Amino acid sequence: MFGSFSNSWRLIKASANILNTNKSLLIYPFVSAIASIIVIISFFVPLAVSGLIEKLDKSSGAPVIAIGVSFLFYVVLYTVIFFCNTALVGSALMMLRGGNPTVSDGFSIARERLSSIVGYAMIAATVGMVLRAISERSGIVGRIISGILGFAWTVATFLVVPILVIEKADPLEAIKRSAALLRQTWGEQLVGSFSMGSIFGLLMVGIIILGGMLVGGLATALNSVAVGVLGVLAIVLAIVLIGLYSSALQGIYTAALYEYAAQGKVSDTFDADLITNAFKRKNG
């Protein structure tokens, strides 16, 4: 999606420069992660303890009820994620425009757009369930189609959050506006290569593989279960921290892309080429 591995690394450094001036931006993905875990637990633990999951499997009305529960779960989960992401992107936009936002400033922005966030979460949940149904019921062809449609949805909605923040559009207008900005600014043909997320993904995989080998070797050599447990916890902690850092950088970069696509402005922190070459430029 983004230009090249080297460009992605430069994007990471440029976004990190902004994050280093206000590390409180890391709080938003942290809150998002904790809140998401709470949502997951609050849905699945009661269902499991009450035995409702087994009852749904045996009930003739199970498909309808399961769809309803699944939809509600996705709406609540997406609302939490989009709420925190809106706070992050809102704060990043304030920083790109010379401000010095506090954590409360970001959450205030998100609260003001709560109704639109919930509406967008409902749309995203619907799309997600449709894609899941296509993938599960149509075999390998369905999975391919679902993957293509999912990628198209991800691209089309790439700038939805900053549009919700700045333009105060309703969810449907924000989706249309996001797709239009991408087409008008970069064209419809995207470049498939390493992205910021890809680099962090590779880093996580490397930590899991190398860390797992190291922890396994030490635990075996020392014949210590405690070493193995502590090592696994250290790997999990490292992955969580990388995920939080990656999410914060992605929010900053999304804000910078919106500034260029909608306002024609490039932050001094970002090399103009990084932004203009983020996607393949539209011919002419």
N, C-alpha and C positions, 0 to 999 in steps of 0.2 A: 504493500500500500504506500509506503513512503519510499523515498528515492533510493537510498543505498545504506549499507552498514555504516559507512563513515559519516554520512549525513545524520543517521540516527544517533550515533555517538555524540556528534556535535549538538544535536537537539537535547540530549540528556544533559550535557554540560551547560547549555544555555538555560534550560529550565531549572537546573540545580542552582545556578547563580541567583535566580529569583527566589527559590525556596530557601536558600541560605540567608537571605535578608529577612525572612519571616518564617521561621520554622514552625510557627503555630499552624501553618497550613496542613501539617501532618496530623493534626487533631481530627480533621474531618474524615479521612479514610479510616482512622482508628475508631471513631464513634460509629461509622458505617459498619465496620467489621463486627464490633461488639453488638450493635443493635440487630444486625442480620442473624447472628448466632441466637440471640434472644427470641427473635421471630421464629426461627426454625424449631427451637426447643418448645416454644409455646404452642406450636401447631402439632408437632409429631409426638411429643411425650404424652399429652392427654389422649391422643388417638390410640397410642400403643397401650397405655395403662388401662384405659377403659375397655379395650378389646374391640373398639369400633372399626379398626382396620379389618379384622376378620369378619365382622358382621357385614361390612360393605362388600367384601368379596363374595359372600353367600347371598346377598340380597338382590332381588330382581331389579330394584331401583338403584343399584350400586353405581352404574355408569353415570347417571345424572348427578347423584350426590357427590361422587368422586370428582366429577368435572367442576361442580360448584365449589367444593373445598379446595381443589387445586387452583382454581381461578382466584379465590379469595387469598390463598397463600401467596401467589405470585404478585397480586396487587399490593398486599401489605409489604412484602419483601422489596419489590421495586420502588415503592413509595419511600421506604427508608433509604435505599441506595441513592435514588434520584435526589432526595432531600439533601443528603450530605454532599452529593456531587454538585448540586446547585450552590450550596454554601461555599464549597471549594472554588468553583469557577467564578462565582461572584466576587470572592475575595481576590482571586488572581487578576480579574479584570480591573479591580480597583488599584491593585499594585501596578499593573501595566500602564495605568493612567496617572501614576504618580502618587497614589494614596498609600496609606499605611493602615490597613484594616486590622481590626481585632477579631478574635474568634466570634464574639457576639455579633459583630457586623455581618459576618458571613451567614450565621444562622438567622439573623433578622431578614436578610435578603431571601433566604429559603422560606421563611414563614410567610412572607408577603406573597410568595408564588405557590403556596401550598395547594390551592385548588387546582391550579394548572399541573402541578407535579402529580397529584392523584389522578387527574385525567390522563396524563401521559403514561402513568403506571398502568392504568386500565387498558390503554391501547397496546402497550408493550406486552402485557400479560396475554392479551387476546392473540397477538401475533405469535408470541412464543408457544402458546398452546396449539395453534393451528400448525405451525412448523413441526412441533413435536408429533402431532397426529399424522402428518404427512410422512415423517421419518419412520414412525413405528408401523404404519399400515401398508406401506408400499415397497417394502424390501429395500434392496440396494439402490434402486432407481429413486425411491422416495427419499432416501438419505442424501443422495446426490442433489436432488431438487431442493430439499430442505436446506442443505448447506449453501447452495447458490443463493436462494432467497434470503437466508439468514445473513449472508455477507452483504447482499444488496441493501437489506434493512439497516445493518450496522453503518454502512457508508451513508445512506440517505439521512440517518438521524445523527450523524457525527456532530453537528453544530446545534442540536436542539436545545441543550442546556443553556449555553450562553444566549441563545435567542430568547428563551424563557426569562432569563435574568434581565437582559438589556431592553428587548423590544416588547416585553410583557405580552407576548402573543399567546393565544390559546393553544392547546396541544396540537390540534390538527394543522393550524396555521404555522406553528413552529416546525413541524415535520416538513411541510411543503416548502417553507422558507429555507430550511437547512438543505434540502435537495437542490433547490434552485440556486443557492449560493455556490454550492460545489460545482454545479454544471456551468454556471456563468463564469466562475473564477478559474477553475482547473479543467473543465471539460468532463466528458463522460467516461473517458478511458483512463483507468487508474494503473499505476505502476505497481506490480506485485514484487516486493522484496522485503528486506528486513525493516522492521518497525521498532519503535521504542519498546513496545511490549514484547517483541520477539527477543530483543537483547536481554531483557530481564527474565523472560521465560527460559532462555538458554542458561542464564546464570543460575536460576533455581534448579534446573535439571542437573547442572554440574555439581551444585552443592549436595543434592540428594545422592548422586552417584558416588562422588569422591568422599563426601562426608559419611555415607553409609559404609563404604569400604573401610575407611579409617576407623570408624566406631566399631564395626564388626571385628576388625583385626585386633584392636586394643582390648575389646571385651573378651575375645577368645584367648589372647595372649595372657591376660591377667586373670582369666577365668572369673570374671566379675559381672554379675547381672546389673549391679548399680552403675557401672561404667557405661554399659549399653543403654540403660534407661536415660542417664544424664546426657549421653551423646545424642540420642534420638530427640530429646527435648531441646538440645542446643540447635539441632538441624531445623526443627519445627520453628523455633524462635527466629532463626536467621531467615527462613522463608517468609515468615509473617512480616518481619521488618522490611525485607526487600519488597514485598507486596504493598505495604503502606507507602514506602518511598516511591515506588513506581506509580501508584495511583495519584499521589500528589503531583508528580512531574507531568503525568498525562493530563491532569486538570489544568495545569498552567499552560501546557502546549495547546490544548483545545481553546483556551481563552485567547492565546496569541493568534491562532488560525482564524478565529472569528473576527478579531480586530482587523486582520488583513482582508478577509473576504468581504466583510460588511462595511468597513470604514476606510480600507485602503491604507491602513497604518501598520508599520512594523516597529515593534518595540526595539529600543536601543540595545537591549540584551540579546536579541536574536539577530543573526546575520540575515540580511534580506533574502539571500539565496536559499536559506533554509526554509523560509516560509513560501517563497514563490515556487520552489521546486518540491514542495511537500507532496503535491499530486502532479500528474502529468498535465502541463499547461494546455489549455484549450487552443486548438489550431487557429491562428490568426489573432 
